[in-house]
Amino acid sequence: MKQIRQYLLGLVGAVLLTSGMVSAQDAGSNSIESMNVIQQGSVLNVKLTFKEPLKVLPPAFSVAKPARIAFDFSNTTNGLGRSSQAYNEGDLKSANIVQAEDRTRLVLNLHKPMTYEATIEGNSLLLALVPSATTQGATAAVEHFAKALPSTSANTVRDIVFRRGKDGEGRITVDLSDANAGIDIRQQGANLVVDFANVTVPGALQKKLDVTDFATPVVKVNTVQKGPNTRMTITPQGLWEHNAYQSDTQFVIEVKPIIENPNKLVQGSRGGYQGEKLSLNFQNVDVRRLLQVIGEFTGMNMVVSDSVGGAITLILKDVPWDQALDIIMQQKGLDMRKNGNVILIAPREEIATKEKLDFESRIQIGDLEPLVAESFQMNYIKADAVQKLLIDPKQTVLSKRGSAVVEERSNILFVKDTPSRLDEVRAMIAKVDIAARQVMIEARIVEAGDSFAKNLGVRLGWRQTFPDGAVSIGGGAVSGQLDMGGTQVNLPATPRTGNAGTLNFLLFNNALTQFLTAEISALEADGRGKVISSPRVMTANQVEAIIEQGVEIPYQQATSSGATSVSFRKANLALKVTPQITPDGKISMKLDVNKDTPNTRLSTGAGVAIDTKHVKTEVLVENGGTVVIGGIYTQETRNNTTRIPFFGDLPYIGFLFKNREIIDDKTELLVFITPRIVADNLSVR
């Protein structure tokens, strides 16, 4: 813009772009005799009086920032006797009239962009200027991201987090207490300024963050309190662009790096044309002169091939300059190549032929260029793995004359090729020969059990013995001692573990000839237990790791000959994991967790049964976060009753003829996984 301002302000000797146009004075010289300005309502009228009448309207172009309109008159001199004149009439500040040889340019300096209509009346040129509605908002420097909405509570910044995105962008996340905040974004010099209207920031968050180590376009983030508002100043470097979005109370602004494309006039990833807008009005103008206008407007160094020629008629209003240049090249069959801030414009066929010749010459140079040998010491990767990359037939890095040899003992790669190919090999090795990041994975396998059992039983017996002891009903007596072997009801408590408690009653008469025995057994057991297994393993990024601990149980197995042999079956606690660190610092894991325990209760002659618990899945976890990847919950409820028919159903005394067992067992298995990225200079505790 500096170049175009100087140009429009009237540098004497500037080349005026009117050659090839039809003029009113092709045979003689004309001159500007007077210039009058008058404001009528919203219309600004400018009247130029010439020595001789004009036959055609002059070519013109306009600039939005700063607002100016320029007219070119060929074969015309400045007859006013002055090169500048201040008017301050309406939106017209001043006018500059610059003469170079027999050409004159009139520049109208405006307060804001305007459009015009030009008519010829005798010796006069009448210009009617009105404000341009389409460009009035183009000079706004502030991007109103969100308007402030009414809120009953004070809005505060709760947290500010900076992270590196997967594409190398700097991502600043601002957590607000209220989503209804007004946010304005603007570019101020080399910085990006974000204002949060009526938002306060705590003193702990009012600080300058140095984020250079994240390797993003953002270098610093400074947050301060500016009156009732919070101001965040983001300092990027290099080529960058930004976008912003808000989700509930979280406002996110991303500053992305721009990879310069030498074939794009305006850098950036956003689609469409992005150049500054301008207006062009040329009738039958020489293409080379028109390209010179655009070059002066943009400040680009432009080289136009000698084969570019012809004339074009162009009327454009408020279009991006890169679109205007694209239209001109399409109409005239031209193409361009950009190198830094220099643009080469030539016919398409000429550029294609030149590039083809350059490519063929590079191939010929590569075939004749002498070979150079260089050795590369591999630090973190195997040299043979790099060799496979270099000689991969699908995408060979080496030339057809190049070679790569591995010395396995010292892990050195010897490469012989042209210097240009060696530069590519060196760059590739620098990217692949890096230390793999380490990950510590901790698994916690929790087995919780809650068991309850209640068992109630009875043993009931009756016996009658005659005095001489010859006859005994329900049992017998030996040496006057009671024999409890005679039991008519035998339904005692049957506990799963331990012994049941018993209560005995014995009733007999005075003669000791009739005996009634009763034994009540009961058991109530309530047990709780927890088994925790915590295997941990450390591995490199994208490398599978296995850790297991357990026993191998022997069992006999028949062979094909009929004999038996001893085989072993594993009952292990095993953790198999393959971690992958994502670009945003999370961890993706392929997990296989197995927990086997021998079941001695189900053992047979063929071997011991194995209780197996197995979880296999793939999860994405935050660094240091914990996720539950599996859970098994079982509950066993039983209510068993064993009774003597008829007697067990009698009211009041039926319990003497039955056994009752109540069981309620609960078991639960949970598997927790916690991954942590191990820093290069730190260890995980």
Disulfide bonds with the S-S distance in Angstrom:
none
